[in-house]
Amino acid sequence: MLKRLLLGIVGVIVLGIIAIAVFAWRPAIAEIAPPAPGGFAPALVAQGEVLASAGYCASCHTAKHGKPFAGGYPMATQFGTIYSTNITPDPQTGIGTWSEPAFRRAMHEGVARNGAHLFPAFPYDHFTKLSDADVAALYAYFMTRAPVRQDASDNTVPFPLNIRALQAGWKFLFFTTGRFRAEPAHSALWNRGAYLAEGLSHCGACHTPRGMLGAEIKERAYKGAPIDGWIAPPLDSTNPSPVPWTQAELVAYLGTGVSRYHGTAVGPMGAVPLGLSRLPASDIAAIAAYFASRNGSASQGAKGDAAIAHALAVDKVGTGLSYDPAARLYASACASCHYNGRQLNPLRPDLALNSAVNLDDPTNLIRVILYGVNAQDGVPGVVMPGFAHGFTDADIARIAAYLRNTRTDKPAWADLEKTVATIRAQGQGQ
């Protein structure tokens, strides 16, 4: 009896493994000889360059100090570190032997040329929305890059999560393939913005929280999420910024990296204005229109006016003689740049309006105080020094608490010194 039971269990397991294998199987697509770069129309390559920039392909497929698109960039997940792949046309270690159909399947279905399922760290759940024409342009661009021979780094995803076939189950639960479909109820501008935001630029990959299995929680789209040691703020009506993110402010921020009322693009967001900079102005306007329609800013003009008046009123707090240790730290480290007087200066963000000071989580503010803003972020040539070497954890926590208390009416942040220590231990990152 026991023997039959054990044989039955083994049989069920074997059948289950076979069923999973059959369900997960995808055919390999035959290799091709690397296409000659001159075989692609220059206009198509140029279009692909614009699309690759707006899709931030270099940001994820280029390691620090590495060669462009050669892979090796580490992406930390709750399941381990996944390293990006080499997407140069090297025939041994890159995609040089991939045909356009193989490339298109990877973009639209998350399946490699050899039939292996890709990890969703590659955002094919967004790229599936791209048109065949845009995928063809991307293919032309990448196949005309300089080939780089660089072997893939080993991921640290543990067994059995590293089994590629199991990704078919993840796709069954969370992934829907299909091209972008315009919504007739909205304008052509809005639909263009939706196509770019939901597909190519995959904004939700950073700004939408994820569940236990790493999938975006669609019901909480654009509610904000942690990303690479930073906080990607909400892009909907729950955004806590005192001045609403109007279409005009979004155009300025996405186009230049600086908003008059909200601050400078830093951290993972720093690459976004640079990536979008190759798009025509109409596309920047389209993305802005799409998100402005989601955040309700059009009906919040009075809120913004009141917030600006309040910010100008409290701007001088902490700039005079004070025996408060926190105020003295602020005066010595911050006021010389951030005190604006009677008018706002977008190159010196007003801290009462700044998004980092108003978020529920102090991470972004602490990171900026510790490590500053480098010349690659925001306005070219305008930098903010970091105070990681000059200030203790207690100093940084005191400044953050002081700004929160004097510039906002929001609750105090808890355990600030501990948070500073944790962020300092993480380092500046990539």
Secondary structure as the mmCIF struct_conf table of DSSP 4:
data_model
#
loop_
_struct_conf.conf_type_id
_struct_conf.id
_struct_conf.beg_label_comp_id
_struct_conf.beg_label_asym_id
_struct_conf.beg_label_seq_id
_struct_conf.end_label_comp_id
_struct_conf.end_label_asym_id
_struct_conf.end_label_seq_id
HELX_RH_AL_P HELX_RH_AL_P1 LEU A 2 ALA A 24
HELX_LH_PP_P HELX_LH_PP_P1 ALA A 33 ALA A 36
HELX_RH_3T_P HELX_RH_3T_P1 PRO A 37 GLY A 39
BEND BEND1 PHE A 40 PHE A 40
HELX_RH_AL_P HELX_RH_AL_P2 PRO A 42 ALA A 54
TURN_TY1_P TURN_TY1_P1 GLY A 55 TYR A 56
HELX_RH_AL_P HELX_RH_AL_P3 CYS A 57 HIS A 61
STRN STRN1 THR A 62 THR A 62
TURN_TY1_P TURN_TY1_P2 LYS A 64 HIS A 65
TURN_TY1_P TURN_TY1_P3 PRO A 68 PHE A 69
STRN STRN2 GLY A 71 GLY A 71
STRN STRN3 PRO A 74 THR A 77
TURN_TY1_P TURN_TY1_P4 GLN A 78 PHE A 79
STRN STRN4 GLY A 80 TYR A 83
HELX_LH_PP_P HELX_LH_PP_P2 SER A 84 THR A 85
BEND BEND2 THR A 88 PRO A 89
TURN_TY1_P TURN_TY1_P5 PRO A 91 THR A 93
BEND BEND3 GLY A 94 ILE A 95
TURN_TY1_P TURN_TY1_P6 GLY A 96 THR A 97
HELX_RH_AL_P HELX_RH_AL_P4 GLU A 100 GLU A 109
STRN STRN5 VAL A 111 VAL A 111
TURN_TY1_P TURN_TY1_P7 ARG A 113 ASN A 114
BEND BEND4 GLY A 115 GLY A 115
HELX_LH_PP_P HELX_LH_PP_P3 ALA A 116 ALA A 116
STRN STRN6 HIS A 117 HIS A 117
HELX_LH_PP_P HELX_LH_PP_P4 LEU A 118 PHE A 119
TURN_TY1_P TURN_TY1_P8 PRO A 120 ALA A 121
BEND BEND5 PHE A 122 PHE A 122
HELX_RH_AL_P HELX_RH_AL_P5 TYR A 124 PHE A 127
TURN_TY1_P TURN_TY1_P9 THR A 128 LYS A 129
BEND BEND6 LEU A 130 LEU A 130
HELX_RH_AL_P HELX_RH_AL_P6 ASP A 132 PHE A 142
TURN_TY1_P TURN_TY1_P10 MET A 143 THR A 144
BEND BEND7 ARG A 145 ARG A 145
HELX_LH_PP_P HELX_LH_PP_P5 ALA A 146 PRO A 147
HELX_LH_PP_P HELX_LH_PP_P6 ASP A 151 ASN A 155
HELX_LH_PP_P HELX_LH_PP_P7 VAL A 157 PRO A 158
TURN_TY1_P TURN_TY1_P11 PHE A 159 ASN A 162
HELX_RH_3T_P HELX_RH_3T_P2 ARG A 164 LEU A 166
HELX_RH_AL_P HELX_RH_AL_P7 GLN A 167 PHE A 174
TURN_TY1_P TURN_TY1_P12 PRO A 184 ALA A 185
BEND BEND8 HIS A 186 HIS A 186
HELX_RH_AL_P HELX_RH_AL_P8 ALA A 188 TYR A 195
HELX_RH_PI_P HELX_RH_PI_P1 LEU A 196 LEU A 200
TURN_TY1_P TURN_TY1_P13 SER A 201 SER A 201
TURN_TY1_P TURN_TY1_P14 CYS A 203 CYS A 203
HELX_RH_AL_P HELX_RH_AL_P9 GLY A 204 HIS A 207
BEND BEND9 THR A 208 THR A 208
STRN STRN7 ARG A 210 ARG A 210
TURN_TY1_P TURN_TY1_P15 MET A 212 LEU A 213
BEND BEND10 GLY A 214 GLY A 214
STRN STRN8 GLU A 216 GLU A 216
HELX_RH_3T_P HELX_RH_3T_P3 LYS A 218 ARG A 220
TURN_TY1_P TURN_TY1_P16 ALA A 221 TYR A 222
BEND BEND11 LYS A 223 LYS A 223
STRN STRN9 ALA A 225 ILE A 227
TURN_TY1_P TURN_TY1_P17 ASP A 228 GLY A 229
STRN STRN10 TRP A 230 ALA A 232
BEND BEND12 ASP A 236 ASP A 236
TURN_TY1_P TURN_TY1_P18 SER A 237 THR A 238
BEND BEND13 PRO A 242 VAL A 243
HELX_RH_AL_P HELX_RH_AL_P10 GLN A 247 THR A 256
BEND BEND14 GLY A 257 GLY A 257
STRN STRN11 VAL A 258 SER A 259
TURN_TY1_P TURN_TY1_P19 ARG A 260 HIS A 262
STRN STRN12 GLY A 263 THR A 264
HELX_RH_3T_P HELX_RH_3T_P4 GLY A 267 GLY A 270
HELX_RH_AL_P HELX_RH_AL_P11 ALA A 271 LEU A 276
TURN_TY1_P TURN_TY1_P20 SER A 277 ARG A 278
BEND BEND15 LEU A 279 LEU A 279
HELX_RH_AL_P HELX_RH_AL_P12 ALA A 281 ASN A 295
TURN_TY1_P TURN_TY1_P21 GLY A 296 GLY A 296
HELX_RH_3T_P HELX_RH_3T_P5 SER A 297 SER A 299
HELX_RH_AL_P HELX_RH_AL_P13 GLY A 301 VAL A 314
TURN_TY1_P TURN_TY1_P22 ASP A 315 GLY A 318
BEND BEND16 THR A 319 GLY A 320
HELX_RH_AL_P HELX_RH_AL_P14 PRO A 325 ALA A 333
TURN_TY1_P TURN_TY1_P23 CYS A 334 CYS A 334
HELX_RH_AL_P HELX_RH_AL_P15 ALA A 335 HIS A 338
TURN_TY1_P TURN_TY1_P24 GLY A 341 ARG A 342
BEND BEND17 GLN A 343 GLN A 343
TURN_TY1_P TURN_TY1_P25 PRO A 346 LEU A 347
BEND BEND18 ARG A 348 ARG A 348
TURN_TY1_P TURN_TY1_P26 LEU A 351 LEU A 353
HELX_RH_AL_P HELX_RH_AL_P16 SER A 355 ASN A 358
BEND BEND19 LEU A 359 ASP A 361
HELX_RH_AL_P HELX_RH_AL_P17 THR A 363 TYR A 371
STRN STRN13 VAL A 373 VAL A 373
TURN_TY1_P TURN_TY1_P27 ALA A 375 GLN A 376
BEND BEND20 ASP A 377 VAL A 379
TURN_TY1_P TURN_TY1_P28 PRO A 380 GLY A 381
STRN STRN14 MET A 384 MET A 384
TURN_TY1_P TURN_TY1_P29 ALA A 388 GLY A 390
BEND BEND21 PHE A 391 PHE A 391
HELX_RH_AL_P HELX_RH_AL_P18 ASP A 393 ARG A 407
BEND BEND22 LYS A 410 LYS A 410
HELX_LH_PP_P HELX_LH_PP_P8 PRO A 411 TRP A 413
BEND BEND23 ALA A 414 ASP A 415
HELX_RH_AL_P HELX_RH_AL_P19 LEU A 416 GLN A 426
BEND BEND24 GLN A 428 GLN A 428
#
